[in-house]
């Protein structure tokens, strides 16, 4: 859940090899042109309330195109699941071993900045469509609706991981501060806390977060 994901990127999508690390909604009708979200059949085939959501959903604009101009979500996606050993770009932490890695379900929750009013809907979508882990590198103001969605994920055994925030603060940002969310801070190459990284009693773990390509 981020600013969008370039699922055409050949270190994430099909590229020059014969596999992709992008999730597809198999209950939805394939697009006539697999690279063009506007070529769906215009029907909510799986009756989940989202038309032609073959590759996720843009909750900010309420459409099925999650490719946007903000590269942040694609960068986060690459850190998670960029393909390994393909002589291209980087190797994601779960990019597979010359084969499929963790599949990414692109959910856009704001292009220039996260929109807190759609976060709960995106969490519910992820849970209802089989996500195992929800990744959020974002912060928004507290919301009871988001808390309820997080609890839904917890009850469905779906883990939520969220950045603690980059505000030089001793308080972890929301929704990372929710007790059901794994709050992650940033460390540098010396395994010290990054100067900018938020910390405090709600922090669960810290991991390398500086100069990551």
Protein Blocks (a to p, Z undefined) as FASTA:
>chain_A
ZZbdafkbmklmnmlmfbdfbdcdfkbccdfblkbmklcgoiafkonopahilngcafkn
opabfbdfblklmmmmmmmmpcehklpajadfkloghiacdddddddebjkbccfklmmm
mmmmmmmnopabdcddddddddfklmmmmmmmmmnopacdddfbjehpabdcdfklpmkb
ccdddddfkopacfklccdjklmbdcdfehiZZ
